[in-house]
């Protein structure tokens, strides 16, 4: 894992915008098992590590591919 000084963090709003989904929909994803990686800073504040988020997204893409 990278040191905390080099970790780029996204807000839920930024991650939702990246996925082109409503922020509310992204919060629902965050609360589901198997959802995106989240660092909860408090009850009302969360951040998403960008590298882990991109890996999660890649895994979702690979899981959705039909194999011959």
Secondary structure, 3 states (H helix, E strand, C coil): CCCHHHCCEEEHHHHHHHHCCCHHHHHHHHHCCCCCCCEECCCCCEEEEHHHHHHHHHHHHHHCCCCC
